[in-house]
Amino acid sequence: MAPTVLIVVALRLWPLALGVNFSFTGDGDLNGTPVGLDNYATLLGDPLFRTALGNVGLLVLLLPVAVAIPGLLATAIHLRVPGHRVYRAVYFFPAVLSPVIVGAIFTLLLGYDGPLNDLLGVVGLGPVDWLGDPDVAIFAVVGVHVWATFGMALVVFLAGFSTLDPSLLDAARVDGASLPQTLRHVIVPGLARTIQFVFATTMIGMLTSMFGLLFVMTGGGPEASTYLPEYYIWVQQGQLDRPALASAASTALFLVMLLVGLAQVGVLRRAGREG
Amino acid sequence: MEQRLSWSFVLVLVLCAACGSATAPDSSGGSADRLVVWDWKSGDATSAAYLDRARADFAKGHPDVEVEFVAQPFDQYYTLLGAAVQAGRGPDVILFNGGGRIRDRADSLLPLDEYVAGDRQRLVGWDAFTKDGKTYASPVTLQGHPLYYDKALYERAGLDPDAPATTWDDFVEDCRTIADRTGATCFGVGNKEGIGIQFFLSCMGSAVLSPAEYDAWTAGKRNWTSPGVKRIFELWQQVDAAGLNNDGVNSTAMFNDAFALFQSGRAAHVIGLMSDVGHWKDFAEFLDPDDIGVMAAPVVDPAATPSLPYDGGIGYGVAKWTRDPALAADLVRSLTSTGALAAFSADAGAITSDTGIDVSAGGPAATAIAAGIKTGKPALHVALPSTTVDLMGRLSQQLLSGSTTVDEALAQLAASDRAG
């Protein structure tokens, strides 16, 4: 027990504590000087950080879509649509690609003079500045993130399906239930815990794993419309040499993650009791 | 679960209260007989001869000292450097960009004035590495923003490639002619990272501001509400609105997409660089070197006198925690020796800080840039604090999309500049 505690303290809590402590010191001429909550006050007053937090809220709103896509595709695979084995491999394939590669590919595809806009031109629709329009760019980046990562969630859903009693699906089929009815009354209740788990992991992935895509696809722009806290932290630390402010933002992100995590733990526990 | 979590938090807070600053920059990356250099150039083939010459020059005076170059990826360079400095394990000699990049980190560096006095006259570009009267690095290259143009497109459009427009109105007229007759846009611009405005401000600044206002700006007396400054940002907006830029500017990367537009003959002009990337030698890989022209910024206000905007580009500084400052400074002097810089100029095409080096072999563009150095002035954006430059990038995107006005943007920039 004691060695485990030591490892946790030395490798987890101690670095975390250093980071939190650093957030209470100053940058530049005040390097190492205690400044109390000044960095947190700066964060609250920084429209850029508020934009980043606002985008976290947007991700939460988009979360059901990010979960529904792999859920529906897993349902189709489980119901053995023609070619389901191929689809299982194809859907999973992007999960093994580096976000940088994915970002580079979609930067080309979504370029103003890229193939997608060429296609739109062929069907008579005007070009869309997918990565240069502040109202569109965040959805483009999140869409690519979902594309790149839903394979893992799909695997989790398929594992969940393996625990689903097949007699329930057979009964629904015999009773003449439509697909939407089967989804609503059999599959969703039967996979409740799986769905909640995918909600939790997808949310964490969105908050902590989009840096590579943002860096390659938009650089946080246009107009900072695609900033997320993680990207903000990198800019403050690496580009503007404000590591203490970056530490404060990291601590804020940690608290956000903690709140989201606690909420998810609560939901899962309630679901477990219901199960 | 909640109980365990609460205890974790208490432990974190206790640990916080127990520890001091995270910084302890008191140890060196090297030793008495070893110097560690961080850069983002030593991995490039075009830098090999330059570094060989610098090593040889340094070895003449210090044959027993080992020099280790550690190449870092540029897009992560300042992040890694910041982490190294905070950890107190920084290198001895550090490559920096001039301007805000080094000034923001001057408190980690050793003033070099006493060591580099002998290089003062030979090299130019010192100001970009100076803060509060102290010099923190020796310049290797000069970085500036010449206005390049494609002489072949001018010819195809029936314009005289050797006599580009000297006034803004004539320039716009020529651009329309080029667009009509060749299909090329006037400017190849990339503002995805928000750096398009930096190039535009510095390239066009001397064609709009009077010499006195220009000098006041670089001296730190910046009037963000002056008609001239407002005119520059209005031009930035109007150029795009008039269709003089390529489409999708805010989603086009400067490196390499905007330059590719110029190199491939799809844009007649580009505000490029003069160091070792995005410059005449890069363009000459695709265009005939004789077709690459460099023109003065077309005059917008008759009171203005266009000049080449340039500063020190990259330079080497010495970390203040190095064990032997004189030794590290000697390495910096070797890295800026004439022989080493001549090799860098020949292989990388850089306009170096040693203006005695002959660049005529580089073609007319290199010759034109070199000729402009004597009358050139520091670039306007380099004088700004990093936070203001960062803000300017975002505001420039808003100006192009119309989600802010020039007056609103200038008010924000003025406030940021005042705050430093």
Boltz contact constraints between the chains, C-beta under 6 A:
constraints:
  - contact:
      token1: [A, 13]
      token2: [B, 11]
      max_distance: 6.0
  - contact:
      token1: [A, 17]
      token2: [B, 12]
      max_distance: 6.0
  - contact:
      token1: [A, 17]
      token2: [B, 15]
      max_distance: 6.0
  - contact:
      token1: [A, 17]
      token2: [B, 16]
      max_distance: 6.0
  - contact:
      token1: [A, 18]
      token2: [B, 22]
      max_distance: 6.0
  - contact:
      token1: [A, 20]
      token2: [B, 16]
      max_distance: 6.0
  - contact:
      token1: [A, 21]
      token2: [B, 16]
      max_distance: 6.0
  - contact:
      token1: [A, 21]
      token2: [B, 19]
      max_distance: 6.0
  - contact:
      token1: [A, 22]
      token2: [B, 22]
      max_distance: 6.0
  - contact:
      token1: [A, 25]
      token2: [B, 21]
      max_distance: 6.0
  - contact:
      token1: [A, 31]
      token2: [B, 23]
      max_distance: 6.0
  - contact:
      token1: [A, 32]
      token2: [B, 21]
      max_distance: 6.0
  - contact:
      token1: [A, 32]
      token2: [B, 23]
      max_distance: 6.0
  - contact:
      token1: [A, 112]
      token2: [B, 247]
      max_distance: 6.0
  - contact:
      token1: [A, 112]
      token2: [B, 248]
      max_distance: 6.0
  - contact:
      token1: [A, 112]
      token2: [B, 251]
      max_distance: 6.0
  - contact:
      token1: [A, 129]
      token2: [B, 248]
      max_distance: 6.0
  - contact:
      token1: [A, 129]
      token2: [B, 251]
      max_distance: 6.0
  - contact:
      token1: [A, 131]
      token2: [B, 251]
      max_distance: 6.0
  - contact:
      token1: [A, 132]
      token2: [B, 248]
      max_distance: 6.0
  - contact:
      token1: [A, 132]
      token2: [B, 250]
      max_distance: 6.0
  - contact:
      token1: [A, 132]
      token2: [B, 251]
      max_distance: 6.0
  - contact:
      token1: [A, 219]
      token2: [B, 192]
      max_distance: 6.0
  - contact:
      token1: [A, 219]
      token2: [B, 193]
      max_distance: 6.0
  - contact:
      token1: [A, 221]
      token2: [B, 397]
      max_distance: 6.0
  - contact:
      token1: [A, 222]
      token2: [B, 250]
      max_distance: 6.0
  - contact:
      token1: [A, 222]
      token2: [B, 397]
      max_distance: 6.0
  - contact:
      token1: [A, 223]
      token2: [B, 394]
      max_distance: 6.0
  - contact:
      token1: [A, 223]
      token2: [B, 397]
      max_distance: 6.0
  - contact:
      token1: [A, 223]
      token2: [B, 398]
      max_distance: 6.0
  - contact:
      token1: [A, 224]
      token2: [B, 394]
      max_distance: 6.0
  - contact:
      token1: [A, 237]
      token2: [B, 82]
      max_distance: 6.0
  - contact:
      token1: [A, 238]
      token2: [B, 78]
      max_distance: 6.0
  - contact:
      token1: [A, 238]
      token2: [B, 79]
      max_distance: 6.0
  - contact:
      token1: [A, 240]
      token2: [B, 386]
      max_distance: 6.0
  - contact:
      token1: [A, 241]
      token2: [B, 82]
      max_distance: 6.0
  - contact:
      token1: [A, 241]
      token2: [B, 104]
      max_distance: 6.0
  - contact:
      token1: [A, 241]
      token2: [B, 105]
      max_distance: 6.0
  - contact:
      token1: [A, 243]
      token2: [B, 82]
      max_distance: 6.0
  - contact:
      token1: [A, 243]
      token2: [B, 86]
      max_distance: 6.0
